[in-house]
Amino acid sequence: MKVLVATEKPFAKVAVDGIREVVKAAGYELALLEKYTEKQQLLNAVADADALIIRSDIVDAEVLDAAKQLKIVVRAGAGYDNIDLAAATAHNVVAMNTPGQNSNAVAELALGLMVFAVRNFYNGTSGTELKGKKLGIHAFGNVGRNVARVAQGFGMECYAYDAYCPDEAMLSADVKPVHSAEELYKTCDVVSLHIPATPETKNSINHDLVGLMPKGGLLVNTARKEVIDEEGLIVLMQERPDIKYVTDIMPVADAKFKTLFEGRYFATPKKMGAQTAEANINAGIAAAKQIVDFIENGNTRFQVNKG
């Protein structure tokens, strides 16, 4: 049984060591493909792999065609839009993610971006505090729950909207449930996005929705750039000079945002919500454990291509 770790952006050494320990304890072989520069290198490497661990690497139909022995691919992280799920299903390959392993890292970054924004990007002028502000958490999954936990430490009043999460789960975390996105945005001074990029959510964070926010509203996006209707948000921010937008996913229209909204907009150079040593290690080792559990016991708990 051969497990391939294929990472254009490699795991930290300590994460690779942990993966190797899990794989070798199961009696499997571990192969590494790190910092590869050509897709052909990946195609060659997967030819005899039974299992595959990736990060942001693309696993499409061409990769799956080349991987004749592949039984499972695990994305070390929460998002999995870099895997062609339909192609994986067609090739009888189980696709998984590792939900929850990066959640605290993303939550801490979201709160860091909030502090940065309300203190006027540390430009030396007088800003405001998060304490007492109403925080809207758009989607109450693993990251959203961690955001609530950290924000409550700042003294924020937390609300959440998630059509798939029961009110009881929110109430048990001292979070007030609301029952529409519109209600969330009308109510909250700060909204933090944690929705996936799906056909339903793409471009759903738009002019009209964000425009419901109270004066001085702050939108924080550590989810996916595809959920933002960028042109609609630009129009709104031109109409509403009180609105700020901060994100760790650089928009397509980054240059336009920078030019038009100096002092009200910030994007990190690359997506960095999960970029901590701890998250890197946790996700990699979780991926290895899920592979072993699947091969040995048939456990498909974290499968994302069940349809």
Stockholm file with secondary structure:
# STOCKHOLM 1.0

chainA/1-307         MKVLVATEKPFAKVAVDGIREVVKAAGYELALLEKYTEKQQLLNAVADADALIIRSDIVDAEVLDAAKQLKIVVRAGAGYDNIDLAAATAHNVVAMNTPGQNSNAVAELALGLMVFAVRNFYNGTSGTELKGKKLGIHAFGNVGRNVARVAQGFGMECYAYDAYCPDEAMLSADVKPVHSAEELYKTCDVVSLHIPATPETKNSINHDLVGLMPKGGLLVNTARKEVIDEEGLIVLMQERPDIKYVTDIMPVADAKFKTLFEGRYFATPKKMGAQTAEANINAGIAAAKQIVDFIENGNTRFQVNKG
#=GR chainA/1-307 SS CEEEEEESSCCCHHHHHHHHHHHHHTTCEEEEEESCCSHHHHHHHGGGCSEEEESSCCBCHHHHHHCTTCCEEEESSSCCTTBCHHHHHHTTCEEEECTTSSHHHHHHHHHHHHHHHHTGGGSSSCCCCSTTCEEEEESCSHHHHHHHHHHHHTTCEEEEECTTSCHHHHHTTTCEECSSHHHHHHHCSEEEECCCCCTTTTTCBCHHHHTTSCTTCEEEECSCGGGBCHHHHHHHHHHCTTCEEEESSCCTTHHHHHHHCTTTEEECSSCCTTCSHHHHHHHHHHHHHHHHHHHHHCCCTTBSCCC
#=GC SS_cons         CEEEEEESSCCCHHHHHHHHHHHHHTTCEEEEEESCCSHHHHHHHGGGCSEEEESSCCBCHHHHHHCTTCCEEEESSSCCTTBCHHHHHHTTCEEEECTTSSHHHHHHHHHHHHHHHHTGGGSSSCCCCSTTCEEEEESCSHHHHHHHHHHHHTTCEEEEECTTSCHHHHHTTTCEECSSHHHHHHHCSEEEECCCCCTTTTTCBCHHHHTTSCTTCEEEECSCGGGBCHHHHHHHHHHCTTCEEEESSCCTTHHHHHHHCTTTEEECSSCCTTCSHHHHHHHHHHHHHHHHHHHHHCCCTTBSCCC
//
